[in-house]
Amino acid sequence: MKVNLSIFKSRDIRGIYPKDLNEEVSFKIGQAFAEHVKAKKVVVGQDMRLSSPVLFEALSKGITAQGADVYNIGQVPTECLYFTVGNYEYDAGIMVTASHNPKKYNGFKLIKRIAEGLDLVRGKDMIQTIEKGDFPKVEKKGKIKEKDIWQDYLNHIFSFVDVKKIKPFKVVIDAGNGMAGKVIPLISPKLPIEIIPLNFKLDGSFPAHASNVFEQGATDQISKAVKDKKADFGVIFDGDADRIYLIDEMGNFIRGDITLLLLAKYLLKKNPGKGIAYNLICSKAIPEFIKKWGGKPIRTAVGVVEIRNGMLEKDGIMGGELSGHYIFKDNYYLDSGFITFLILLQIISESNKKVSELVRELSPYAKGAEINFEVEGKEAMLGKIKEKYSDGKQDYLDGVTIEYKDWWFNVRPSQTEPLLRLTIEAKTQKLLSQKKKELAALIEKEK
């Protein structure tokens, strides 16, 4: 059997079902994972995607074929996998999910236990084991066992807040037909808030809107509901609920880096002097405010793996990025949508301000959304951009970032597609618009 190696990504494994990722491939990945991490006890969870049950079954058979036991935690958000491996000290774990990808996709997120705690297993780390394909025969196959983690998991996420300080807000929550639809009903009895639920029925065909909230129209429903119901604010989750996004009382979508600042201020009060990790396409307001609050900014390349590594290397208490992932040291240095949700409830409660007012205080610059350009010669284009803007301060942590007194921009190549991604921030909206046109014209002309 030939496996399409392109499904092994820089962070996880992801492909179209059943074209690239099917039962046969999943069985082999299960074998390879058990062999790769030398695991005897492997936790496996799954999301609500239509293909998840059959992939879970095939994956589990592959794991047990190599003599390891599978601990089935059922249908859960991805963070429950992290919690289970971390809290109960299992050897490793796999989550069957394609996160925010369209319904035709599925995949696996992989993790293992190391001496210092937990470590992510990148999809690309598995390629050599998959290609080798010669797995040792074992005398005794492993077994599939059930593991109930819900009460311990809920105790864990609630340990991050003081529920008595949370006000009786009216909050619209859009689960997007994903795993938040299972978890929020377990959380809500412990909270004083009124929840207006949207799309809580688990459905891997995503009938309401795209699981990726950055897709056009994905936030229209929650924006309208917040305004119509006169809610205090709203939150929207992606499919496996590891990404969360805030909507203010006027229905406006709040950028992920602004939400990061809300969280950072709260955590720095509790942990003075600690580091806050952010990626280089976040607003330059991030390091400015972190320094102002006595923290240490940790600048990284784009990606959850990079944020996590920055935290581990430089004493970070938390980190986050525009994508809506927020990582906490006390959550095994991994991300959690529900810890973020609970902390935001307490932050907004203690502020005595509307969400829009909090956001305004943390938004001193004009920042545009990331723009994608289809470009075949990505490296050649980056060279031309470096040359044209050679009078600016340049660094190459991820693509090229070029900084001037009143504006800056980053251009970085996609790792998987013929795309260049452009982010710009400026002192004023007028300057932002001007520079956006200037750079777009350059890239469009040269490509």
C-alpha positions as CSV (number, residue, x, y, z in Angstrom):
1,M,0.0,0.0,0.0
2,K,1.4,3.4,-1.0
3,V,0.7,6.2,1.5
4,N,0.4,9.8,0.3
5,L,3.2,11.4,2.3
6,S,1.8,14.9,1.8
7,I,-0.7,14.2,4.6
8,F,2.1,14.4,7.1
9,K,2.2,18.1,8.0
10,S,4.5,20.3,10.0
11,R,2.2,19.9,13.0
12,D,-0.2,17.0,12.4
13,I,-1.6,14.5,9.9
14,R,-4.4,15.8,7.7
15,G,-5.9,14.7,4.4
16,I,-9.1,14.1,2.4
17,Y,-11.2,11.1,3.4
18,P,-11.2,8.5,1.8
19,K,-8.8,9.7,-1.0
20,D,-5.7,10.2,1.1
21,L,-6.7,9.2,4.6
22,N,-8.8,6.0,4.9
23,E,-9.1,2.9,7.1
24,E,-6.0,1.2,5.6
25,V,-3.8,4.2,6.0
26,S,-5.1,4.8,9.5
27,F,-4.3,1.3,10.5
28,K,-0.7,1.8,9.3
29,I,-0.4,5.1,11.1
30,G,-1.6,3.4,14.3
31,Q,1.2,0.8,13.9
32,A,3.8,3.4,13.1
33,F,2.8,5.7,16.0
34,A,3.0,2.9,18.6
35,E,6.4,1.9,17.2
36,H,7.7,5.5,16.8
37,V,7.0,6.6,20.4
38,K,7.5,3.1,21.9
39,A,4.2,3.4,23.7
40,K,2.3,0.8,25.8
41,K,-0.7,3.0,26.8
42,V,-2.1,5.2,24.1
43,V,-5.1,7.5,24.6
44,V,-7.4,8.0,21.6
45,G,-10.2,10.5,21.2
46,Q,-12.3,11.6,18.3
47,D,-14.3,14.6,17.1
48,M,-17.8,14.6,15.4
49,R,-16.6,14.4,11.8
50,L,-18.5,11.8,9.8
51,S,-15.4,9.7,9.1
52,S,-14.0,9.9,12.7
53,P,-15.6,6.6,14.0
54,V,-14.2,4.4,11.2
55,L,-10.8,6.1,11.4
56,F,-10.8,5.7,15.2
57,E,-11.5,2.0,14.8
58,A,-8.8,1.4,12.2
59,L,-6.2,3.5,14.0
60,S,-6.9,1.7,17.3
61,K,-6.5,-1.7,15.6
62,G,-3.1,-0.6,14.3
63,I,-2.0,0.5,17.7
64,T,-3.2,-2.7,19.4
65,A,-1.5,-4.7,16.7
66,Q,1.8,-3.5,18.0
67,G,1.0,-4.6,21.5
68,A,-0.1,-1.3,23.0
69,D,-3.4,-0.7,24.8
70,V,-5.8,1.9,23.6
71,Y,-7.6,4.1,26.2
72,N,-10.8,5.3,24.4
73,I,-12.0,8.7,25.8
74,G,-14.8,8.9,23.3
75,Q,-16.0,12.0,21.5
76,V,-14.1,14.9,22.9
77,P,-12.5,18.3,22.0
78,T,-8.8,18.0,21.3
79,E,-7.8,19.5,24.6
80,C,-9.3,16.6,26.4
81,L,-6.6,14.4,24.8
82,Y,-3.9,16.6,26.2
83,F,-5.5,16.6,29.6
84,T,-5.8,12.8,29.7
85,V,-2.2,12.1,28.7
86,G,-0.9,14.8,31.0
87,N,-3.1,14.2,34.1
88,Y,-3.1,10.4,34.1
89,E,0.5,10.0,32.8
90,Y,-0.2,7.8,29.8
91,D,2.6,7.2,27.3
92,A,1.0,9.0,24.3
93,G,-2.2,10.0,22.6
94,I,-3.9,10.6,19.3
95,M,-6.9,12.8,18.5
96,V,-8.9,12.0,15.4
97,T,-9.8,15.4,14.0
98,A,-9.1,17.8,11.1
99,S,-9.7,20.8,13.4
100,H,-11.2,23.7,11.3
101,N,-10.8,22.1,7.9
102,P,-13.7,21.5,5.5
103,K,-15.9,18.4,6.0
104,K,-14.1,16.3,3.4
105,Y,-11.0,16.3,5.6
106,N,-9.9,14.3,8.6
107,G,-6.7,13.8,10.4
108,F,-4.7,13.1,13.6
109,K,-3.1,15.2,16.2
110,L,-0.3,13.4,18.0
111,I,1.3,13.8,21.5
112,K,3.7,11.9,23.7
113,R,4.9,11.9,27.3
114,I,8.5,12.9,27.9
115,A,10.5,13.4,31.1
116,E,9.6,17.1,31.4
117,G,5.9,16.6,30.6
118,L,4.2,16.4,27.2
119,D,5.6,16.9,23.7
120,L,3.9,17.3,20.3
121,V,4.7,14.7,17.7
122,R,4.7,16.5,14.3
123,G,3.2,14.7,11.4
124,K,6.4,15.0,9.4
125,D,8.2,13.2,12.3
126,M,6.3,10.1,11.3
127,I,7.4,9.9,7.7
128,Q,10.5,7.8,8.2
129,T,8.7,5.2,10.3
130,I,5.8,5.0,7.8
131,E,8.2,4.6,4.9
132,K,10.1,1.9,6.7
133,G,6.9,0.0,7.2
134,D,8.6,-3.0,8.7
135,F,6.9,-3.2,12.1
136,P,8.1,-5.9,14.6
137,K,5.6,-8.7,15.3
138,V,4.3,-8.9,18.8
139,E,3.3,-12.0,20.7
140,K,0.3,-10.3,22.5
141,K,-1.9,-7.7,21.0
142,G,-3.1,-4.8,23.0
143,K,-6.7,-4.2,24.2
144,I,-9.1,-1.3,23.8
145,K,-10.3,0.1,27.2
146,E,-12.7,2.9,28.1
147,K,-11.6,5.9,30.1
148,D,-14.0,8.5,31.6
149,I,-12.2,11.8,32.1
150,W,-15.1,14.3,32.3
151,Q,-15.2,15.2,36.0
152,D,-11.4,15.5,36.4
153,Y,-11.2,17.5,33.2
154,L,-13.9,20.0,34.4
155,N,-12.2,20.3,37.7
156,H,-9.0,21.2,35.8
157,I,-10.4,23.9,33.6
158,F,-12.3,25.5,36.4
159,S,-9.1,25.7,38.5
160,F,-8.1,28.6,36.3
161,V,-10.9,30.9,37.6
162,D,-12.9,32.0,40.6
163,V,-16.5,31.4,39.5
164,K,-17.8,33.7,42.3
165,K,-16.3,36.7,40.4
166,I,-18.1,35.9,37.2
167,K,-21.2,38.1,36.5
168,P,-24.5,36.9,35.1
169,F,-23.8,37.9,31.5
170,K,-26.0,37.0,28.6
171,V,-23.6,35.3,26.1
172,V,-24.2,33.9,22.6
173,I,-22.1,30.8,22.0
174,D,-21.7,29.4,18.5
175,A,-20.4,25.8,18.7
176,G,-20.4,25.6,14.9
177,N,-21.8,22.0,15.1
178,G,-18.5,21.1,16.6
179,M,-17.3,19.7,20.0
180,A,-18.1,22.9,21.9
181,G,-21.7,21.7,21.6
182,K,-20.9,18.8,23.9
183,V,-18.7,20.6,26.4
184,I,-20.6,23.9,27.0
185,P,-23.7,22.0,28.4
186,L,-21.3,20.4,30.9
187,I,-19.8,23.7,31.9
188,S,-22.9,25.9,32.0
189,P,-24.5,24.5,35.2
190,K,-21.4,25.7,37.1
191,L,-21.7,29.3,35.7
192,P,-24.1,32.2,36.5
193,I,-24.4,33.2,32.9
194,E,-27.3,33.0,30.5
195,I,-26.2,31.1,27.3
196,I,-27.9,31.6,24.0
197,P,-26.8,28.5,22.0
198,L,-26.1,28.4,18.3
199,N,-25.4,25.2,16.3
200,F,-24.9,23.0,19.3
201,K,-25.9,19.8,17.5
202,L,-22.8,17.8,16.7
203,D,-22.7,17.4,12.9
204,G,-19.5,16.8,10.9
205,S,-21.1,18.1,7.7
206,F,-21.1,21.6,9.3
207,P,-24.5,22.6,8.0
208,A,-24.6,26.1,9.7
209,H,-21.3,27.5,8.4
210,A,-17.7,26.7,7.7
211,S,-15.7,25.4,10.7
212,N,-13.0,27.9,9.9
213,V,-14.3,31.2,11.2
214,F,-12.2,33.2,8.8
215,E,-14.2,31.8,5.9
216,Q,-16.6,34.4,4.4
217,G,-19.9,34.5,6.3
218,A,-18.9,32.2,9.1
219,T,-19.5,34.8,11.8
220,D,-22.6,36.4,10.3
221,Q,-25.0,34.3,12.4
222,I,-23.4,35.0,15.8
223,S,-22.9,38.7,14.9
224,K,-26.6,39.1,14.2
225,A,-27.6,37.0,17.3
226,V,-25.5,39.1,19.7
227,K,-27.2,42.3,18.4
228,D,-30.7,40.9,18.2
229,K,-30.6,39.3,21.6
230,K,-28.8,42.3,23.1
231,A,-26.2,40.0,24.5
232,D,-23.2,41.2,26.4
233,F,-20.9,39.5,24.0
234,G,-20.4,36.2,22.1
235,V,-17.8,33.5,21.5
236,I,-17.4,31.1,18.5
237,F,-15.4,27.9,18.4
238,D,-14.0,25.8,15.6
239,G,-14.7,22.1,15.0
240,D,-12.5,20.5,17.7
241,A,-12.9,23.6,19.9
242,D,-9.2,24.4,20.3
243,R,-9.7,27.8,18.7
244,I,-12.0,30.4,20.2
245,Y,-12.9,33.9,19.1
246,L,-14.5,36.8,20.9
247,I,-17.4,38.9,19.5
248,D,-18.2,42.2,21.2
249,E,-21.6,43.5,22.2
250,M,-22.0,45.2,18.8
251,G,-21.4,42.0,16.9
252,N,-17.8,42.9,15.9
253,F,-15.3,40.1,15.5
254,I,-12.3,40.7,17.8
255,R,-8.8,39.9,16.4
256,G,-7.0,37.0,18.1
257,D,-4.0,39.2,19.2
258,I,-6.3,41.6,21.0
259,T,-7.8,38.7,22.9
260,L,-4.3,37.6,23.7
261,L,-3.6,40.9,25.4
262,L,-6.8,40.6,27.5
263,L,-5.5,37.2,28.7
264,A,-1.9,38.3,29.1
265,K,-2.8,41.2,31.4
266,Y,-4.9,38.9,33.7
267,L,-2.1,36.3,33.9
268,L,0.7,38.8,34.4
269,K,-1.1,40.1,37.5
270,K,-1.0,36.6,38.9
271,N,2.5,35.9,37.6
272,P,4.5,39.1,37.6
273,G,7.5,39.2,35.3
274,K,6.7,36.1,33.3
275,G,6.9,35.7,29.5
276,I,4.0,36.0,27.1
277,A,4.6,34.4,23.7
278,Y,3.2,35.8,20.5
279,N,3.9,35.3,16.8
280,L,5.5,38.0,14.5
281,I,2.3,38.8,12.6
282,C,0.5,40.0,15.8
283,S,0.2,43.7,16.4
284,K,3.3,45.6,17.6
285,A,1.0,46.7,20.5
286,I,1.5,43.2,21.9
287,P,5.1,43.6,23.1
288,E,4.5,47.2,24.0
289,F,1.7,46.3,26.4
290,I,3.4,43.3,27.8
291,K,6.5,45.4,28.7
292,K,4.2,48.0,30.2
293,W,2.6,45.4,32.4
294,G,6.0,44.1,33.6
295,G,6.1,41.0,31.5
296,K,8.6,39.7,29.0
297,P,7.5,39.5,25.3
298,I,8.5,36.3,23.5
299,R,8.4,36.8,19.7
300,T,8.1,33.6,17.6
301,A,7.5,32.4,14.1
302,V,3.9,31.6,13.1
303,G,2.4,28.4,14.4
304,V,1.2,26.8,17.7
305,V,4.4,24.6,17.8
306,E,6.5,27.8,17.6
307,I,4.5,29.6,20.3
308,R,4.8,26.5,22.6
309,N,8.6,26.2,22.0
310,G,9.0,29.9,22.8
311,M,7.2,29.5,26.1
312,L,9.2,26.5,27.1
313,E,12.6,28.1,26.2
314,K,11.9,31.5,27.8
315,D,9.7,31.0,30.9
316,G,6.4,31.8,29.3
317,I,3.2,31.7,31.4
318,M,1.0,31.8,28.3
319,G,1.0,32.4,24.5
320,G,-1.3,32.9,21.6
321,E,-1.8,34.0,18.1
322,L,-4.2,35.5,15.6
323,S,-5.5,32.0,14.7
324,G,-7.3,31.8,18.1
325,H,-5.1,29.3,19.8
326,Y,-4.2,30.2,23.4
327,I,-1.6,28.1,25.3
328,F,-1.2,28.0,29.1
329,K,1.8,26.8,31.0
330,D,-0.5,25.2,33.6
331,N,-2.3,23.3,30.9
332,Y,0.8,21.2,30.0
333,Y,2.0,24.1,27.8
334,L,-0.9,23.4,25.4
335,D,-3.9,25.2,24.1
336,S,-7.4,25.2,25.4
337,G,-10.5,26.9,24.1
338,F,-12.5,26.3,27.3
339,I,-9.9,27.6,29.7
340,T,-9.7,30.7,27.5
341,F,-13.5,31.0,27.6
342,L,-13.6,30.8,31.4
343,I,-10.8,33.3,31.9
344,L,-12.4,35.7,29.5
345,L,-15.6,35.5,31.5
346,Q,-13.7,36.5,34.7
347,I,-11.7,39.3,32.9
348,I,-14.8,40.9,31.4
349,S,-16.6,40.6,34.8
350,E,-13.9,42.3,36.7
351,S,-13.3,45.0,34.2
352,N,-16.8,46.6,34.6
353,K,-16.5,47.6,31.0
354,K,-18.1,46.6,27.7
355,V,-16.0,44.3,25.5
356,S,-15.8,47.0,22.8
357,E,-14.3,49.4,25.4
358,L,-11.7,46.9,26.5
359,V,-10.7,46.3,22.9
360,R,-10.5,50.0,22.1
361,E,-7.9,50.5,24.9
362,L,-5.7,47.7,23.4
363,S,-5.9,48.8,19.7
364,P,-3.7,51.8,19.1
365,Y,-2.8,50.9,15.5
366,A,-4.6,50.1,12.3
367,K,-4.1,46.5,11.3
368,G,-5.3,44.7,8.2
369,A,-6.3,41.0,7.9
370,E,-3.8,38.7,6.4
371,I,-3.9,38.7,2.5
372,N,-3.0,35.7,0.4
373,F,-1.4,36.0,-3.0
374,E,-1.0,33.0,-5.4
375,V,2.6,33.1,-6.4
376,E,4.7,30.3,-8.0
377,G,8.2,31.8,-7.5
378,K,7.8,32.6,-3.8
379,E,11.5,32.9,-3.0
380,A,12.1,35.1,-6.0
381,M,9.3,37.4,-5.0
382,L,10.6,37.6,-1.4
383,G,13.9,38.7,-2.9
384,K,12.3,41.5,-4.9
385,I,10.4,42.7,-1.8
386,K,13.6,42.8,0.3
387,E,15.3,44.8,-2.4
388,K,12.5,47.3,-2.9
389,Y,12.2,47.9,0.9
390,S,15.9,47.7,1.7
391,D,15.8,51.0,3.6
392,G,13.6,49.4,6.3
393,K,14.7,47.3,9.3
394,Q,14.5,43.7,8.1
395,D,14.4,40.4,9.9
396,Y,13.9,36.9,8.6
397,L,12.4,34.9,11.5
398,D,9.5,33.8,9.3
399,G,9.6,35.1,5.8
400,V,10.6,38.7,5.9
401,T,9.4,41.4,8.3
402,I,10.3,45.0,7.3
403,E,9.7,47.8,9.8
404,Y,9.5,51.6,9.4
405,K,8.7,54.3,11.9
406,D,5.0,54.5,11.2
407,W,4.3,51.0,9.6
408,W,5.6,47.5,9.2
409,F,4.7,44.4,7.2
410,N,5.5,40.7,7.0
411,V,5.5,38.5,3.9
412,R,5.9,34.8,4.5
413,P,5.5,31.8,2.2
414,S,2.9,29.1,2.8
415,Q,4.6,25.8,3.6
416,T,2.0,23.8,1.7
417,E,0.6,26.0,-1.1
418,P,1.9,28.4,-3.8
419,L,0.9,31.3,-1.6
420,L,2.6,34.4,-0.1
421,R,0.8,35.7,3.0
422,L,1.0,39.5,3.6
423,T,0.3,41.2,7.0
424,I,0.5,45.0,7.4
425,E,0.1,47.4,10.3
426,A,0.3,51.2,10.3
427,K,-0.1,54.2,12.6
428,T,-3.3,55.3,10.8
429,Q,-6.0,53.7,8.7
430,K,-5.1,56.0,5.8
431,L,-1.4,54.8,5.8
432,L,-2.5,51.2,6.1
433,S,-4.7,51.5,3.0
434,Q,-1.9,53.2,1.1
435,K,0.7,50.6,1.9
436,K,-1.7,47.7,1.2
437,K,-2.3,49.0,-2.3
438,E,1.4,49.6,-2.8
439,L,2.5,46.1,-1.8
440,A,-0.4,44.4,-3.6
441,A,0.5,46.2,-6.8
442,L,4.1,45.1,-6.5
443,I,3.2,41.4,-5.9
444,E,0.5,41.3,-8.6
445,K,2.8,43.0,-11.1
446,E,5.8,40.8,-10.5
447,K,4.1,37.5,-10.2
